[in-house]
Amino acid sequence: MASVGDVISNLSLIVGNEPELVYKTLEEVVQKLEHRFGSDVEKISFQGGECSVQDVVSAMSQNYMFSPSALITLRDPSELTAEEAEVLLLALDSYSGDNCLVLANFSGTVDSKLKAFFSGKRSLIDCSLNSKGVKSSFLGDEVHQSGMRFHPDAFRLLAETLGEDVAQAIPTLELLRASLGEGATVDVETLAMYLPTPGDVAPWDFTDAIEAGKVDQALEMLWRLMRAGGRHPLVVLAILQRRFVELAVVSGSSIHDADQALVRLRARENKFNKPPFVIRKMIASSKALGPDRLAQAFVWMSQADRQIKGEGGLPPELAIELLVARLAKSFSNRAS
């Protein structure tokens, strides 16, 4: 995740995949610019899709009577049309004034040329959380910066509850600090009173729970995928089908190591690219399940597909829940 201090400039674009984090980053940028230009800096805010881009350009070029410079914010530049983005880009490319423009994108995709311009100027602040390591580091930093002391068990509970939605740590920690005060000690019992609804989980954590034979955990993650993650049962089924096809591909007595498995996987999907430890886990799961249970899994998935689409009278949510329980149980019952 980019550091605000490293890229702060008169022209900045903030992008990210978590609105809460984009908002926090925008606040940090505004505070740093206020510190540079003074608290009396003129502040003007525009909303993409609700303003004229000519108004934004005009605000950039103006001199202000009671302030030496202006801080102009454009929210959601993804709402600009291609023509509007081109007009703004031309204005920015030739701009040499003292006013500041900060674009903060909370949703959608920013025009590629506009994004490339800010990237080229080294004024692109990407606060996306795209990997497990980055998310874990972010959560640890947020807890540390909160000024509160978390018991290890409380920190683990916070991480497990937030799941993929680690940006929700921002309002959660703000609420905790407002209620308990900076420097407070947070234990599991205290944290439990402030926790949000369990967040989304990564699909691979979901399939890991199934392959570990943990029925209760797999079902909990299923509901988090569907509720917090907003995934339809058919989307969950597609995740399972893809995983079990991978297990089927690496099954068989001729597969002994990750290199042999990778050859098979790429024969089926040319762009397949996962690290060796992931492939070794596939091989272990496939061998643990065995050919009979693997075949049975595909029968169950075919049944669930028909049920989700309306056959048999089961609600889609119950059909996918039954499938997940069966699959996890098949791993928990595997022969030692």
Backbone torsions as a table, in degrees:
resi	resn	phi	psi	omega
1	MET	NA	131.8	-176.4
2	ALA	-67.7	144.7	176.9
3	SER	-87.1	133.1	179.7
4	VAL	-60.3	-40.5	-177.5
5	GLY	-63.7	-26.3	-177.1
6	ASP	-78.4	-25.3	-171.0
7	VAL	-124.6	5.8	-177.5
8	ILE	-60.7	130.9	-178.8
9	SER	-156.8	178.3	179.9
10	ASN	-67.0	-24.3	177.7
11	LEU	-124.1	118.1	-177.1
12	SER	-139.0	145.5	174.1
13	LEU	-124.1	125.6	178.6
14	ILE	-107.9	124.9	176.3
15	VAL	-128.2	158.8	179.0
16	GLY	179.4	170.7	-179.1
17	ASN	-107.3	8.3	177.7
18	GLU	-131.8	110.3	-177.4
19	PRO	-54.7	-37.6	-179.3
20	GLU	-61.8	-39.3	-178.4
21	LEU	-74.1	-36.5	175.7
22	VAL	-61.9	-42.6	-179.9
23	TYR	-63.5	-43.5	179.4
24	LYS	-63.4	-41.7	179.3
25	THR	-64.5	-39.7	176.8
26	LEU	-60.1	-43.0	178.0
27	GLU	-59.8	-42.0	-180.0
28	GLU	-64.4	-42.6	179.4
29	VAL	-63.0	-45.7	-179.9
30	VAL	-61.4	-42.6	179.5
31	GLN	-62.4	-41.5	-179.9
32	LYS	-67.7	-38.6	178.1
33	LEU	-69.6	-37.1	175.8
34	GLU	-63.2	-39.3	178.4
35	HIS	-64.3	-35.4	-179.2
36	ARG	-74.1	-43.7	-171.9
37	PHE	-102.7	-11.0	-178.9
38	GLY	101.7	151.7	-176.0
39	SER	-69.2	-14.3	-179.8
40	ASP	-87.8	9.5	178.9
41	VAL	-59.8	138.9	178.8
42	GLU	-67.9	131.0	-178.6
43	LYS	-114.4	127.5	-179.8
44	ILE	-133.8	133.8	-177.0
45	SER	-124.6	136.9	176.9
46	PHE	-126.1	152.3	177.0
47	GLN	-116.6	122.0	178.4
48	GLY	-57.8	136.8	-178.2
49	GLY	89.7	-15.1	-179.5
50	GLU	-120.8	1.4	-178.3
51	CYS	-130.0	165.5	174.2
52	SER	-91.0	134.0	179.9
53	VAL	-64.5	-26.0	176.5
54	GLN	-63.8	-32.8	177.2
55	ASP	-66.0	-37.3	178.5
56	VAL	-65.6	-46.3	180.0
57	VAL	-63.4	-40.1	179.1
58	SER	-63.6	-41.6	179.0
59	ALA	-63.8	-35.3	179.2
60	MET	-66.0	-35.6	-172.0
61	SER	-89.8	-8.1	-175.6
62	GLN	-78.8	156.9	165.8
63	ASN	-103.3	144.1	-174.1
64	TYR	-114.7	131.2	-170.9
65	MET	-61.1	-42.7	-172.5
66	PHE	-105.9	11.4	-179.6
67	SER	-149.7	140.2	-179.5
68	PRO	-70.2	-18.6	-178.9
69	SER	-157.2	170.5	-179.0
70	ALA	-126.4	147.9	174.4
71	LEU	-110.7	109.3	-174.4
72	ILE	-108.3	130.0	-179.7
73	THR	-115.7	130.1	173.3
74	LEU	-117.6	112.2	179.9
75	ARG	-89.3	141.7	177.9
76	ASP	55.0	61.9	174.0
77	PRO	-62.9	-12.3	175.6
78	SER	-64.1	-17.6	179.1
79	GLU	-81.3	-8.2	178.6
80	LEU	-72.4	144.5	173.3
81	THR	-74.3	166.9	178.5
82	ALA	-59.5	-38.7	-179.9
83	GLU	-67.1	-41.4	178.9
84	GLU	-65.8	-41.3	178.7
85	ALA	-62.0	-37.9	178.9
86	GLU	-65.4	-41.6	178.4
87	VAL	-62.2	-46.2	-179.8
88	LEU	-63.7	-41.9	-179.0
89	LEU	-62.1	-43.1	178.8
90	LEU	-62.1	-40.1	179.7
91	ALA	-67.2	-41.8	-178.1
92	LEU	-69.8	-35.6	-176.7
93	ASP	-63.4	-29.2	-178.4
94	SER	-105.8	5.9	-174.3
95	TYR	-77.0	136.4	178.8
96	SER	-140.3	17.1	-177.2
97	GLY	-82.5	-172.5	-176.6
98	ASP	-99.5	-8.1	179.4
99	ASN	-73.9	154.9	-178.9
100	CYS	-110.6	142.9	174.9
101	LEU	-127.1	125.3	177.6
102	VAL	-119.9	120.2	175.2
103	LEU	-99.4	127.8	179.1
104	ALA	-124.6	116.3	-175.0
105	ASN	-102.7	118.0	-176.9
106	PHE	-99.1	-15.5	-178.5
107	SER	-159.4	160.6	176.7
108	GLY	75.3	-173.9	-176.7
109	THR	-115.0	128.1	-179.7
110	VAL	-73.7	144.7	176.0
111	ASP	-48.5	130.0	-172.7
112	SER	-61.5	-37.6	179.9
113	LYS	-68.0	-39.1	179.2
114	LEU	-65.6	-42.9	179.0
115	LYS	-65.2	-40.6	179.1
116	ALA	-63.4	-35.2	178.7
117	PHE	-60.8	-49.0	-178.9
118	PHE	-67.9	-36.0	178.2
119	SER	-64.4	-41.2	178.8
120	GLY	-65.7	-31.6	178.4
121	LYS	-83.6	-0.1	-176.1
122	ARG	57.5	36.5	178.7
123	SER	-123.3	25.6	175.5
124	LEU	-96.0	123.6	178.1
125	ILE	-108.4	102.9	-179.5
126	ASP	-99.0	107.3	-179.0
127	CYS	-104.0	28.1	178.5
128	SER	-67.3	146.5	175.4
129	LEU	-112.2	94.7	-168.8
130	ASN	-107.8	-5.8	-178.8
131	SER	-138.2	160.4	-178.6
132	LYS	-61.6	-40.4	-179.8
133	GLY	-64.5	-43.0	179.5
134	VAL	-64.5	-41.2	179.9
135	LYS	-65.3	-42.1	179.1
136	SER	-63.7	-42.8	178.8
137	SER	-64.1	-41.6	178.7
138	PHE	-60.4	-46.6	-178.7
139	LEU	-62.2	-43.8	178.4
140	GLY	-61.2	-41.7	179.2
141	ASP	-64.9	-41.9	-179.2
142	GLU	-63.9	-42.6	178.6
143	VAL	-63.8	-43.3	179.6
144	HIS	-62.6	-44.5	-177.4
145	GLN	-71.9	-16.7	179.4
146	SER	-67.2	-20.8	-178.8
147	GLY	81.4	2.0	178.1
148	MET	-99.7	155.0	-179.6
149	ARG	-104.0	115.8	-178.2
150	PHE	-97.0	129.9	168.0
151	HIS	-62.6	146.2	179.9
152	PRO	-52.6	-41.5	179.9
153	ASP	-66.1	-34.0	178.8
154	ALA	-69.2	-39.8	178.2
155	PHE	-64.2	-42.0	178.7
156	ARG	-63.3	-40.0	178.5
157	LEU	-64.0	-41.4	178.4
158	LEU	-62.0	-45.8	-179.4
159	ALA	-63.7	-42.6	-179.5
160	GLU	-66.3	-38.7	-178.6
161	THR	-70.4	-42.2	-179.0
162	LEU	-71.0	-33.6	-179.2
163	GLY	57.1	-125.9	179.0
164	GLU	-76.0	-17.4	-175.6
165	ASP	-89.0	52.9	-173.6
166	VAL	-65.9	-22.2	178.4
167	ALA	-63.0	-21.5	176.5
168	GLN	-66.9	-9.0	174.4
169	ALA	-62.6	-29.9	-176.3
170	ILE	-61.0	-58.5	178.7
171	PRO	-67.1	-31.4	179.9
172	THR	-64.7	-45.8	180.0
173	LEU	-69.3	-35.3	176.7
174	GLU	-62.6	-41.9	178.4
175	LEU	-65.2	-43.7	178.3
176	LEU	-60.5	-46.2	-177.8
177	ARG	-66.6	-38.8	178.4
178	ALA	-65.7	-35.0	-177.4
179	SER	-83.3	-40.6	-173.0
180	LEU	-100.6	-24.8	-177.9
181	GLY	93.9	149.9	178.8
182	GLU	-64.9	139.5	-178.6
183	GLY	91.9	-4.2	-179.6
184	ALA	-68.3	153.9	175.4
185	THR	-97.0	130.6	-176.6
186	VAL	-112.7	117.2	175.2
187	ASP	-106.7	179.1	-176.1
188	VAL	-60.6	-44.8	-177.1
189	GLU	-62.3	-41.7	179.4
190	THR	-67.9	-45.8	-177.9
191	LEU	-60.9	-37.8	-175.6
192	ALA	-57.5	-27.6	-178.3
193	MET	-76.2	-14.4	-174.3
194	TYR	-117.9	-0.9	-175.0
195	LEU	-68.8	141.0	174.6
196	PRO	-78.0	176.9	173.8
197	THR	-60.3	138.2	-179.5
198	PRO	-49.9	135.4	-175.5
199	GLY	-87.5	-176.9	-179.6
200	ASP	-64.6	159.4	176.8
201	VAL	-126.3	159.4	178.4
202	ALA	-75.8	140.6	179.1
203	PRO	-54.5	-35.1	-178.9
204	TRP	-71.1	-28.3	174.5
205	ASP	-69.2	-35.0	177.6
206	PHE	-64.3	-49.7	-179.7
207	THR	-69.9	-30.1	175.5
208	ASP	-61.7	-41.0	179.9
209	ALA	-64.3	-39.5	177.6
210	ILE	-63.4	-47.4	-176.7
211	GLU	-71.0	-18.1	174.1
212	ALA	-84.2	-4.3	179.7
213	GLY	74.9	19.3	-177.6
214	LYS	-92.9	89.8	-173.4
215	VAL	-61.3	-50.2	-177.3
216	ASP	-61.1	-43.8	-179.5
217	GLN	-66.6	-40.0	178.9
218	ALA	-62.9	-41.5	179.5
219	LEU	-68.3	-38.4	176.9
220	GLU	-61.7	-45.0	179.5
221	MET	-66.4	-33.3	175.9
222	LEU	-57.8	-48.4	-178.1
223	TRP	-68.6	-31.3	175.5
224	ARG	-69.4	-37.0	175.3
225	LEU	-61.0	-41.3	-175.3
226	MET	-82.7	-37.5	-176.7
227	ARG	-85.1	-66.1	-178.8
228	ALA	-68.2	-37.8	-178.2
229	GLY	-84.8	-13.7	177.7
230	GLY	67.6	25.3	-177.9
231	ARG	-88.7	133.3	176.2
232	HIS	-72.2	150.8	177.0
233	PRO	-51.2	-33.6	177.9
234	LEU	-66.5	-32.5	177.2
235	VAL	-69.1	-41.9	176.9
236	VAL	-62.0	-42.4	178.8
237	LEU	-60.2	-39.5	179.1
238	ALA	-63.6	-37.7	176.2
239	ILE	-61.0	-44.9	-179.3
240	LEU	-67.6	-43.0	-179.8
241	GLN	-61.0	-43.9	179.2
242	ARG	-61.6	-43.8	-178.2
243	ARG	-64.8	-43.7	-177.1
244	PHE	-73.7	-26.9	171.4
245	VAL	-64.1	-42.5	176.7
246	GLU	-59.6	-43.2	178.6
247	LEU	-62.8	-38.4	179.4
248	ALA	-66.9	-38.7	-179.0
249	VAL	-63.3	-38.4	-176.6
250	VAL	-91.7	4.0	179.2
251	SER	-80.4	166.3	177.2
252	GLY	110.2	153.4	-174.5
253	SER	-70.3	-16.0	-177.8
254	SER	-82.3	-9.8	-179.2
255	ILE	-98.1	117.1	-178.9
256	HIS	-121.3	-20.7	-177.9
257	ASP	-146.6	175.0	-175.1
258	ALA	-65.2	-34.1	-179.2
259	ASP	-65.1	-44.2	178.7
260	GLN	-64.4	-41.2	179.5
261	ALA	-64.6	-38.9	-179.0
262	LEU	-63.8	-37.7	177.1
263	VAL	-60.2	-45.0	178.8
264	ARG	-63.5	-45.1	-177.0
265	LEU	-64.4	-39.0	180.0
266	ARG	-75.7	-24.0	174.5
267	ALA	-65.8	-31.3	178.8
268	ARG	-86.0	-39.8	-177.4
269	GLU	-135.7	105.6	-170.3
270	ASN	-57.5	-35.3	-175.4
271	LYS	-92.5	9.8	-179.6
272	PHE	-58.7	129.7	-178.2
273	ASN	-153.9	94.5	175.3
274	LYS	-129.6	150.4	-176.8
275	PRO	-66.3	158.9	-176.4
276	PRO	-55.5	-38.3	-176.8
277	PHE	-65.6	-31.0	177.0
278	VAL	-69.1	-41.8	-179.7
279	ILE	-66.9	-38.8	177.4
280	ARG	-62.4	-35.3	177.6
281	LYS	-66.8	-38.1	175.9
282	MET	-59.3	-47.2	-178.2
283	ILE	-61.0	-44.2	-179.6
284	ALA	-63.1	-42.1	179.9
285	SER	-65.9	-41.7	-179.7
286	SER	-63.1	-44.9	-179.7
287	LYS	-69.1	-35.9	179.6
288	ALA	-66.1	-36.5	-178.5
289	LEU	-75.5	-41.7	179.5
290	GLY	84.4	158.9	-174.4
291	PRO	-64.0	-36.7	-177.8
292	ASP	-67.1	-47.5	-179.7
293	ARG	-70.2	-31.6	176.3
294	LEU	-64.3	-43.4	177.0
295	ALA	-63.2	-40.3	179.3
296	GLN	-63.7	-35.8	179.4
297	ALA	-60.1	-39.5	179.4
298	PHE	-69.4	-32.2	175.2
299	VAL	-64.2	-46.3	-180.0
300	TRP	-62.4	-40.9	-179.2
301	MET	-66.9	-35.9	176.9
302	SER	-65.7	-41.5	176.8
303	GLN	-62.3	-45.4	-179.1
304	ALA	-62.1	-38.2	178.6
305	ASP	-59.1	-45.5	179.2
306	ARG	-67.4	-39.3	-179.2
307	GLN	-66.3	-42.2	179.6
308	ILE	-62.9	-32.2	-179.4
309	LYS	-86.4	5.9	170.6
310	GLY	116.5	-5.3	179.5
311	GLU	-86.1	141.5	172.5
312	GLY	91.9	-11.7	173.6
313	GLY	85.8	-0.8	179.1
314	LEU	-84.0	138.4	172.2
315	PRO	-61.4	146.4	-178.3
316	PRO	-53.5	-40.1	-178.4
317	GLU	-65.0	-39.7	179.4
318	LEU	-70.6	-36.1	179.7
319	ALA	-63.4	-44.4	-179.0
320	ILE	-72.9	-32.3	176.8
321	GLU	-64.8	-43.4	178.3
322	LEU	-62.0	-42.3	179.1
323	LEU	-61.6	-47.5	-178.1
324	VAL	-62.2	-42.0	178.7
325	ALA	-62.4	-42.1	179.4
326	ARG	-63.7	-44.3	-178.2
327	LEU	-65.1	-45.7	179.6
328	ALA	-64.4	-39.0	179.6
329	LYS	-64.6	-35.2	-179.4
330	SER	-66.1	-31.0	175.4
331	PHE	-77.4	-36.9	-179.2
332	SER	-70.0	-24.0	-179.2
333	ASN	-94.8	4.7	-175.5
334	ARG	-62.7	150.8	-179.5
335	ALA	-69.2	142.2	179.8
336	SER	-77.1	NA	NA
